[in-house]
């Protein structure tokens, strides 16, 4: 039985910009394998980020074969207010693609509704931030 995600992995192109972006969002960034794979941590979650030298080499096969930077599509739960999220995204220079808009999230079996705001990280991965009312 699956009980949750441990981590996901994506390739990245703009290494320092991507790491700085997630760090500014409050994630802890770690260099897990000597500059070949980084990870961002938030709560009990992790995204592994493969540097170009890894995913472009043709030798690293433990990845989605067609994955390219920008392939990620993530929804993060934002612990603050909608206003604080918008302030943070503006400070990062991240354009809002959609929202605020009401969406059903994954919490409570998909029955909880939150307000979502969509943007992109420096590698063009789609990021949805959902703010629940509680």
N, C-alpha and C positions, 0 to 999 in steps of 0.2 A: 504494500500500500504506500502510495506517495503521500508524504506529510507536508511538503513545502519545497521551495527552492533553496539550494545551498548557495549557488552562484550561477551567473551566466558569463559568457565571454564574447567579446567583439574585437575586431581589428580596429586600430586607430592610425590615422595619418599624421595629424598635427599633435605630436606627443605632448610637448610642454603646454600648449594652449588647452588641450583636453584635461590634463592633470590639474592645471591652475583653475579651470572652470569648476570641476567637481570639488576641489579643495575650497573654493569660495562658497559653494553651496553647503559646506559643513561636513563634507565627507573626509574621512581619514584616507590618505593616499599612502600606499606602500609599494616598495620596489621588491617584488617577490623573487625574482630570478636574475639578478645582476643586470638590470636595464633591458631585459628581453620581454618581460611580462610585468606590468604594473597592476595594481588593483585599487579600487575605491571601495571603502567600507562605510556603511550607514546602518545603524541598528545591527541586526543579525544577518545582514545581506551584504553581498559582494558582487562586483562586476570586475572580471579580469579583462585587462586591456592589452592586446598583443601589439607590439611595436612593428613598424613596417618590415624591418629586417627579418622578423619571424614569419609573418603571414605572406610576404612576397617571395620567400626563399624557395618554395616548392618542396622543401624537406619536412616542414612541420605539417603533419597530417591530422593532428587531433584538433580539428576545427571544421566548421562548415565549409565545404569546398567552394561554394560560390560567395561566401561572405566577403564584403568589401566595406571600407569605412562608410558609415551612414546607414548600415543595415539594422542598427538597433532601434527598437521601439519600446520604450519603457514608461511605466506609470509609477511615480513615486508618491507616497503619502507625505504631504507637507504638514508639519506639526504646528506651524504658526497660522496666522490669519491670511486671508486672501490678499489683503493690503501689504503685509510683510513680504509675501511671495512676489507680488508685482514690483515692490521696491527693490528686492534682491535681483530680480531678472533685469530690471532697468539698469541697475548699477553694473551688471555684467555686460550690458549692451545686447542682451538677447531679445530678439524680436518676438512678439506674441503672434502666433499663427492662428490661434482660435481661443476663444474664451474671454472672460469666464462663462462657462456653460455647465449645466447640470448633467451629470453622468452617473450611471450605476457602476460602482467599483467592485472590488473583489472581497471586501470585508463582509463578514456575516453571510457567507455563501452567495454573495452577489446581490443581496437585498438592500444594502445601504447605499444611499445616494449622497454624492458630494458635489462640490463645484470644482471643475477642472479648468486648467490653463495649459495650453500647448505651446512649446517652443522647440528650439534645436540647440544642441551643443556645438562646439567648434568643428566637429567632424560631420555635422548634419544629421546625427541620430535624432529621431523624434522623441521628445520628452513631454510626457503628460504629468502634471502635478495635480493631485486631487486633495482638496481640503474638505474634511468631514466636519459636520456641525458640532460635534461634541467637544 
